[in-house]
Amino acid sequence: MKALRLSVGMLTCIPVPAVMDVTPRVARGALLCAPLAVAPLGAAVGLACWAGGRADLPPLAVAFVAIGLLALGSRALHLDGLSDVADGLTASYDRARSLEVMKGGTAGPAGAAALVVVLGAQAAALATYGASARDAVVAGACVAASRGALWIVCAAVVPPARADGLGATFARRVPVAVTVTGWMALAALAALVDPVRGLLAVTVAAAAVLLLTWRCVRRFGGVTGDVYGAAIEVALAVLLVGLAGAG
Protein backbone atom coordinates (compact mmCIF):
# COMPACT_ATOMS: atom_id res chain seq x y z
CA MET A 1 0.00 0.00 0.00
CA LYS A 2 2.89 2.38 0.67
CA ALA A 3 4.25 1.74 -2.81
CA LEU A 4 0.84 2.31 -4.39
CA ARG A 5 0.41 5.50 -2.38
CA LEU A 6 3.79 6.75 -3.59
CA SER A 7 2.89 5.89 -7.19
CA VAL A 8 -0.44 7.71 -7.00
CA GLY A 9 1.16 10.75 -5.40
CA MET A 10 3.96 10.83 -7.96
CA LEU A 11 1.92 10.23 -11.12
CA THR A 12 -1.41 11.92 -10.38
CA CYS A 13 -2.87 14.93 -8.60
CA ILE A 14 -5.00 12.67 -6.39
CA PRO A 15 -4.29 13.66 -2.77
CA VAL A 16 -2.74 10.85 -0.75
CA PRO A 17 -0.67 10.81 2.45
CA ALA A 18 2.98 11.53 1.69
CA VAL A 19 5.51 8.70 1.78
CA MET A 20 8.51 10.05 3.64
CA ASP A 21 10.77 6.98 3.70
CA VAL A 22 11.26 5.92 0.06
CA THR A 23 13.30 2.75 0.36
CA PRO A 24 14.52 0.89 -2.76
CA ARG A 25 11.78 -1.68 -2.24
CA VAL A 26 9.07 0.98 -1.99
CA ALA A 27 10.45 2.79 -5.06
CA ARG A 28 10.43 -0.45 -7.05
CA GLY A 29 6.88 -1.21 -5.97
CA ALA A 30 5.75 2.28 -6.92
CA LEU A 31 7.12 1.84 -10.44
CA LEU A 32 5.46 -1.54 -10.86
CA CYS A 33 2.14 -0.07 -9.65
CA ALA A 34 2.29 2.81 -12.15
CA PRO A 35 -0.41 1.53 -14.56
CA LEU A 36 -2.76 0.83 -11.66
CA ALA A 37 -2.05 4.19 -10.04
CA VAL A 38 -3.22 6.13 -13.10
CA ALA A 39 -6.32 4.00 -13.69
CA PRO A 40 -8.57 6.89 -12.54
CA LEU A 41 -6.95 9.17 -15.13
CA GLY A 42 -7.47 6.55 -17.82
CA ALA A 43 -11.11 6.24 -16.76
CA ALA A 44 -11.53 10.01 -17.05
CA VAL A 45 -10.08 10.02 -20.57
CA GLY A 46 -12.26 7.11 -21.65
CA LEU A 47 -15.37 8.67 -20.13
CA ALA A 48 -14.68 11.98 -21.91
CA CYS A 49 -14.35 10.20 -25.25
CA TRP A 50 -17.49 8.16 -24.70
CA ALA A 51 -19.57 11.13 -23.53
CA GLY A 52 -18.38 13.26 -26.44
CA GLY A 53 -19.35 10.54 -28.87
CA ARG A 54 -22.80 10.14 -27.34
CA ALA A 55 -23.35 13.90 -27.48
CA ASP A 56 -22.23 13.98 -31.13
CA LEU A 57 -19.61 16.65 -30.38
CA PRO A 58 -16.67 17.34 -32.73
CA PRO A 59 -14.30 14.37 -32.11
CA LEU A 60 -11.09 16.41 -32.25
CA ALA A 61 -12.42 18.97 -29.79
CA VAL A 62 -13.42 16.17 -27.42
CA ALA A 63 -9.97 14.62 -27.81
CA PHE A 64 -8.24 17.86 -26.85
CA VAL A 65 -10.47 18.16 -23.79
CA ALA A 66 -9.55 14.60 -22.82
CA ILE A 67 -5.85 15.37 -23.26
CA GLY A 68 -6.34 18.45 -21.11
CA LEU A 69 -7.98 16.38 -18.39
CA LEU A 70 -5.06 13.98 -18.48
CA ALA A 71 -2.56 16.84 -18.21
CA LEU A 72 -4.51 18.29 -15.30
CA GLY A 73 -4.71 14.92 -13.59
CA SER A 74 -0.95 14.43 -13.82
CA ARG A 75 -0.12 18.07 -12.97
CA ALA A 76 1.40 18.32 -16.49
CA LEU A 77 4.65 16.94 -15.10
CA HIS A 78 5.16 14.53 -17.99
CA LEU A 79 4.63 17.30 -20.52
CA ASP A 80 7.21 19.40 -18.71
CA GLY A 81 9.59 16.44 -18.92
CA LEU A 82 8.97 16.01 -22.65
CA SER A 83 9.68 19.68 -23.28
CA ASP A 84 12.83 19.71 -21.12
CA VAL A 85 14.26 16.57 -22.72
CA ALA A 86 13.72 17.95 -26.23
CA ASP A 87 15.46 21.18 -25.24
CA GLY A 88 18.28 19.28 -23.53
CA LEU A 89 18.92 17.05 -26.53
CA THR A 90 19.14 20.02 -28.88
CA ALA A 91 20.84 22.56 -26.61
CA SER A 92 24.43 21.36 -26.65
CA TYR A 93 26.62 18.30 -27.01
CA ASP A 94 28.09 19.17 -23.63
CA ARG A 95 26.52 16.97 -20.95
CA ALA A 96 26.64 19.55 -18.18
CA ARG A 97 25.15 22.25 -20.38
CA SER A 98 22.31 19.98 -21.52
CA LEU A 99 21.44 19.05 -17.94
CA GLU A 100 21.51 22.71 -16.95
CA VAL A 101 19.08 23.57 -19.74
CA MET A 102 16.75 20.75 -18.67
CA LYS A 103 16.80 21.98 -15.10
CA GLY A 104 15.90 25.52 -16.15
CA GLY A 105 12.20 24.75 -16.55
CA THR A 106 11.44 27.06 -19.48
CA ALA A 107 10.36 25.68 -22.86
CA GLY A 108 12.58 26.49 -25.82
CA PRO A 109 11.81 26.03 -29.53
CA ALA A 110 12.59 22.30 -29.50
CA GLY A 111 10.50 21.75 -26.40
CA ALA A 112 7.55 23.63 -27.87
CA ALA A 113 7.82 21.67 -31.13
CA ALA A 114 7.96 18.36 -29.24
CA LEU A 115 4.80 19.25 -27.31
CA VAL A 116 2.95 20.20 -30.51
CA VAL A 117 3.97 17.02 -32.33
CA VAL A 118 3.36 14.55 -29.49
CA LEU A 119 0.16 16.14 -28.16
CA GLY A 120 -1.09 16.59 -31.71
CA ALA A 121 -0.55 12.91 -32.42
CA GLN A 122 -2.27 11.94 -29.18
CA ALA A 123 -5.28 14.15 -29.86
CA ALA A 124 -5.63 13.15 -33.51
CA ALA A 125 -5.60 9.48 -32.53
CA LEU A 126 -7.86 9.97 -29.52
CA ALA A 127 -10.48 11.58 -31.76
CA THR A 128 -11.22 8.09 -33.13
CA TYR A 129 -11.99 6.56 -29.74
CA GLY A 130 -15.49 7.93 -29.15
CA ALA A 131 -17.45 5.61 -31.43
CA SER A 132 -18.28 3.03 -28.75
CA ALA A 133 -17.86 2.16 -25.10
CA ARG A 134 -15.30 -0.45 -26.13
CA ASP A 135 -13.18 2.19 -27.85
CA ALA A 136 -13.38 4.39 -24.76
CA VAL A 137 -12.15 1.52 -22.59
CA VAL A 138 -9.21 0.96 -24.96
CA ALA A 139 -8.34 4.66 -24.75
CA GLY A 140 -8.27 4.49 -20.97
CA ALA A 141 -6.21 1.31 -21.10
CA CYS A 142 -3.65 3.05 -23.33
CA VAL A 143 -3.22 5.73 -20.67
CA ALA A 144 -2.55 3.11 -18.02
CA ALA A 145 -0.27 1.01 -20.25
CA SER A 146 1.83 4.02 -21.24
CA ARG A 147 3.08 4.23 -17.66
CA GLY A 148 4.82 0.94 -18.31
CA ALA A 149 7.46 3.14 -19.97
CA LEU A 150 8.82 3.59 -16.45
CA TRP A 151 9.72 -0.10 -16.37
CA ILE A 152 12.15 0.57 -19.22
CA VAL A 153 13.69 3.89 -18.18
CA CYS A 154 14.05 2.65 -14.60
CA ALA A 155 15.45 -0.76 -15.57
CA ALA A 156 18.47 -2.05 -13.65
CA VAL A 157 20.83 -1.39 -16.58
CA VAL A 158 19.92 2.30 -16.96
CA PRO A 159 22.01 4.70 -14.83
CA PRO A 160 20.87 8.04 -13.39
CA ALA A 161 22.29 11.21 -14.94
CA ARG A 162 22.60 12.94 -11.58
CA ALA A 163 23.38 11.78 -8.07
CA ASP A 164 20.27 13.50 -6.71
CA GLY A 165 16.70 14.19 -7.75
CA LEU A 166 13.88 11.99 -8.98
CA GLY A 167 16.10 10.17 -11.45
CA ALA A 168 18.47 8.96 -8.76
CA THR A 169 15.62 7.85 -6.49
CA PHE A 170 14.00 5.55 -9.04
CA ALA A 171 16.87 4.65 -11.39
CA ARG A 172 17.97 1.00 -11.61
CA ARG A 173 14.99 -0.18 -9.54
CA VAL A 174 13.27 -2.53 -12.01
CA PRO A 175 14.98 -5.86 -12.81
CA VAL A 176 15.37 -6.41 -16.55
CA ALA A 177 13.40 -9.66 -16.33
CA VAL A 178 10.49 -7.77 -14.77
CA THR A 179 10.67 -5.13 -17.52
CA VAL A 180 10.52 -7.79 -20.24
CA THR A 181 7.75 -9.71 -18.50
CA GLY A 182 5.71 -6.57 -17.93
CA TRP A 183 5.84 -5.51 -21.56
CA MET A 184 5.02 -9.03 -22.69
CA ALA A 185 1.92 -8.84 -20.50
CA LEU A 186 0.99 -5.49 -22.09
CA ALA A 187 1.42 -7.06 -25.53
CA ALA A 188 -0.82 -9.96 -24.57
CA LEU A 189 -3.54 -7.58 -23.38
CA ALA A 190 -3.24 -5.47 -26.54
CA ALA A 191 -3.59 -8.62 -28.63
CA LEU A 192 -7.06 -9.07 -27.13
CA VAL A 193 -8.02 -5.79 -28.81
CA ASP A 194 -6.44 -6.67 -32.16
CA PRO A 195 -3.98 -9.57 -32.57
CA VAL A 196 -1.88 -7.82 -35.20
CA ARG A 197 -2.18 -4.10 -34.50
CA GLY A 198 -2.17 -4.62 -30.74
CA LEU A 199 1.14 -6.49 -30.78
CA LEU A 200 2.61 -4.02 -33.25
CA ALA A 201 1.55 -0.99 -31.20
CA VAL A 202 3.09 -2.31 -27.99
CA THR A 203 6.27 -3.40 -29.78
CA VAL A 204 6.74 0.01 -31.41
CA ALA A 205 5.96 1.80 -28.14
CA ALA A 206 8.60 -0.25 -26.32
CA ALA A 207 11.10 0.38 -29.13
CA ALA A 208 10.43 4.13 -29.03
CA VAL A 209 11.00 4.27 -25.28
CA LEU A 210 14.15 2.16 -25.60
CA LEU A 211 15.49 4.48 -28.30
CA LEU A 212 14.72 7.57 -26.23
CA THR A 213 16.38 6.01 -23.18
CA TRP A 214 19.47 5.01 -25.15
CA ARG A 215 19.77 8.49 -26.62
CA CYS A 216 19.43 10.17 -23.24
CA VAL A 217 22.02 7.89 -21.66
CA ARG A 218 24.41 8.71 -24.50
CA ARG A 219 23.84 12.46 -24.21
CA PHE A 220 23.22 12.99 -20.50
CA GLY A 221 25.11 10.06 -19.01
CA GLY A 222 21.87 8.59 -17.68
CA VAL A 223 18.21 9.40 -17.09
CA THR A 224 16.42 12.05 -15.06
CA GLY A 225 12.86 12.63 -13.92
CA ASP A 226 12.32 14.59 -17.12
CA VAL A 227 13.23 11.52 -19.17
CA TYR A 228 10.61 9.55 -17.26
CA GLY A 229 7.93 12.02 -18.25
CA ALA A 230 9.06 12.19 -21.87
CA ALA A 231 9.04 8.39 -22.14
CA ILE A 232 5.47 8.23 -20.84
CA GLU A 233 4.20 10.82 -23.32
CA VAL A 234 5.96 9.14 -26.26
CA ALA A 235 4.62 5.72 -25.26
CA LEU A 236 1.08 7.09 -24.97
CA ALA A 237 1.25 8.69 -28.42
CA VAL A 238 2.45 5.47 -30.05
CA LEU A 239 -0.15 3.31 -28.29
CA LEU A 240 -3.05 5.63 -29.13
CA VAL A 241 -2.02 5.91 -32.78
CA GLY A 242 -1.30 2.20 -33.10
CA LEU A 243 -4.62 1.09 -31.63
CA ALA A 244 -6.82 3.76 -33.24
CA GLY A 245 -9.64 1.97 -35.00
CA ALA A 246 -8.27 -1.46 -34.03
CA GLY A 247 -10.52 -4.44 -33.61
C-alpha positions in Angstrom: 0.0 0.0 0.0 2.9 2.4 0.7 4.3 1.7 -2.8 0.8 2.3 -4.4 0.4 5.5 -2.4 3.8 6.8 -3.6 2.9 5.9 -7.2 -0.4 7.7 -7.0 1.2 10.8 -5.4 4.0 10.8 -8.0 1.9 10.2 -11.1 -1.4 11.9 -10.4 -2.9 14.9 -8.6 -5.0 12.7 -6.4 -4.3 13.7 -2.8 -2.7 10.8 -0.8 -0.7 10.8 2.5 3.0 11.5 1.7 5.5 8.7 1.8 8.5 10.0 3.6 10.8 7.0 3.7 11.3 5.9 0.1 13.3 2.7 0.4 14.5 0.9 -2.8 11.8 -1.7 -2.2 9.1 1.0 -2.0 10.5 2.8 -5.1 10.4 -0.5 -7.1 6.9 -1.2 -6.0 5.7 2.3 -6.9 7.1 1.8 -10.4 5.5 -1.5 -10.9 2.1 -0.1 -9.7 2.3 2.8 -12.1 -0.4 1.5 -14.6 -2.8 0.8 -11.7 -2.0 4.2 -10.0 -3.2 6.1 -13.1 -6.3 4.0 -13.7 -8.6 6.9 -12.5 -7.0 9.2 -15.1 -7.5 6.6 -17.8 -11.1 6.2 -16.8 -11.5 10.0 -17.1 -10.1 10.0 -20.6 -12.3 7.1 -21.6 -15.4 8.7 -20.1 -14.7 12.0 -21.9 -14.3 10.2 -25.3 -17.5 8.2 -24.7 -19.6 11.1 -23.5 -18.4 13.3 -26.4 -19.4 10.5 -28.9 -22.8 10.1 -27.3 -23.4 13.9 -27.5 -22.2 14.0 -31.1 -19.6 16.7 -30.4 -16.7 17.3 -32.7 -14.3 14.4 -32.1 -11.1 16.4 -32.3 -12.4 19.0 -29.8 -13.4 16.2 -27.4 -10.0 14.6 -27.8 -8.2 17.9 -26.9 -10.5 18.2 -23.8 -9.6 14.6 -22.8 -5.8 15.4 -23.3 -6.3 18.5 -21.1 -8.0 16.4 -18.4 -5.1 14.0 -18.5 -2.6 16.8 -18.2 -4.5 18.3 -15.3 -4.7 14.9 -13.6 -0.9 14.4 -13.8 -0.1 18.1 -13.0 1.4 18.3 -16.5 4.7 16.9 -15.1 5.2 14.5 -18.0 4.6 17.3 -20.5 7.2 19.4 -18.7 9.6 16.4 -18.9 9.0 16.0 -22.6 9.7 19.7 -23.3 12.8 19.7 -21.1 14.3 16.6 -22.7 13.7 17.9 -26.2 15.5 21.2 -25.2 18.3 19.3 -23.5 18.9 17.0 -26.5 19.1 20.0 -28.9 20.8 22.6 -26.6 24.4 21.4 -26.7 26.6 18.3 -27.0 28.1 19.2 -23.6 26.5 17.0 -21.0 26.6 19.6 -18.2 25.1 22.3 -20.4 22.3 20.0 -21.5 21.4 19.0 -17.9 21.5 22.7 -17.0 19.1 23.6 -19.7 16.7 20.8 -18.7 16.8 22.0 -15.1 15.9 25.5 -16.1 12.2 24.8 -16.5 11.4 27.1 -19.5 10.4 25.7 -22.9 12.6 26.5 -25.8 11.8 26.0 -29.5 12.6 22.3 -29.5 10.5 21.7 -26.4 7.6 23.6 -27.9 7.8 21.7 -31.1 8.0 18.4 -29.2 4.8 19.3 -27.3 3.0 20.2 -30.5 4.0 17.0 -32.3 3.4 14.6 -29.5 0.2 16.1 -28.2 -1.1 16.6 -31.7 -0.5 12.9 -32.4 -2.3 11.9 -29.2 -5.3 14.2 -29.9 -5.6 13.1 -33.5 -5.6 9.5 -32.5 -7.9 10.0 -29.5 -10.5 11.6 -31.8 -11.2 8.1 -33.1 -12.0 6.6 -29.7 -15.5 7.9 -29.1 -17.4 5.6 -31.4 -18.3 3.0 -28.8 -17.9 2.2 -25.1 -15.3 -0.5 -26.1 -13.2 2.2 -27.9 -13.4 4.4 -24.8 -12.1 1.5 -22.6 -9.2 1.0 -25.0 -8.3 4.7 -24.8 -8.3 4.5 -21.0 -6.2 1.3 -21.1 -3.7 3.0 -23.3 -3.2 5.7 -20.7 -2.5 3.1 -18.0 -0.3 1.0 -20.3 1.8 4.0 -21.2 3.1 4.2 -17.7 4.8 0.9 -18.3 7.5 3.1 -20.0 8.8 3.6 -16.4 9.7 -0.1 -16.4 12.2 0.6 -19.2 13.7 3.9 -18.2 14.0 2.6 -14.6 15.5 -0.8 -15.6 18.5 -2.0 -13.6 20.8 -1.4 -16.6 19.9 2.3 -17.0 22.0 4.7 -14.8 20.9 8.0 -13.4 22.3 11.2 -14.9 22.6 12.9 -11.6 23.4 11.8 -8.1 20.3 13.5 -6.7 16.7 14.2 -7.8 13.9 12.0 -9.0 16.1 10.2 -11.5 18.5 9.0 -8.8 15.6 7.8 -6.5 14.0 5.5 -9.0 16.9 4.7 -11.4 18.0 1.0 -11.6 15.0 -0.2 -9.5 13.3 -2.5 -12.0 15.0 -5.9 -12.8 15.4 -6.4 -16.6 13.4 -9.7 -16.3 10.5 -7.8 -14.8 10.7 -5.1 -17.5 10.5 -7.8 -20.2 7.7 -9.7 -18.5 5.7 -6.6 -17.9 5.8 -5.5 -21.6 5.0 -9.0 -22.7 1.9 -8.8 -20.5 1.0 -5.5 -22.1 1.4 -7.1 -25.5 -0.8 -10.0 -24.6 -3.5 -7.6 -23.4 -3.2 -5.5 -26.5 -3.6 -8.6 -28.6 -7.1 -9.1 -27.1 -8.0 -5.8 -28.8 -6.4 -6.7 -32.2 -4.0 -9.6 -32.6 -1.9 -7.8 -35.2 -2.2 -4.1 -34.5 -2.2 -4.6 -30.7 1.1 -6.5 -30.8 2.6 -4.0 -33.3 1.5 -1.0 -31.2 3.1 -2.3 -28.0 6.3 -3.4 -29.8 6.7 0.0 -31.4 6.0 1.8 -28.1 8.6 -0.3 -26.3 11.1 0.4 -29.1 10.4 4.1 -29.0 11.0 4.3 -25.3 14.1 2.2 -25.6 15.5 4.5 -28.3 14.7 7.6 -26.2 16.4 6.0 -23.2 19.5 5.0 -25.1 19.8 8.5 -26.6 19.4 10.2 -23.2 22.0 7.9 -21.7 24.4 8.7 -24.5 23.8 12.5 -24.2 23.2 13.0 -20.5 25.1 10.1 -19.0 21.9 8.6 -17.7 18.2 9.4 -17.1 16.4 12.0 -15.1 12.9 12.6 -13.9 12.3 14.6 -17.1 13.2 11.5 -19.2 10.6 9.5 -17.3 7.9 12.0 -18.2 9.1 12.2 -21.9 9.0 8.4 -22.1 5.5 8.2 -20.8 4.2 10.8 -23.3 6.0 9.1 -26.3 4.6 5.7 -25.3 1.1 7.1 -25.0 1.2 8.7 -28.4 2.4 5.5 -30.0 -0.2 3.3 -28.3 -3.0 5.6 -29.1 -2.0 5.9 -32.8 -1.3 2.2 -33.1 -4.6 1.1 -31.6 -6.8 3.8 -33.2 -9.6 2.0 -35.0 -8.3 -1.5 -34.0 -10.5 -4.4 -33.6 
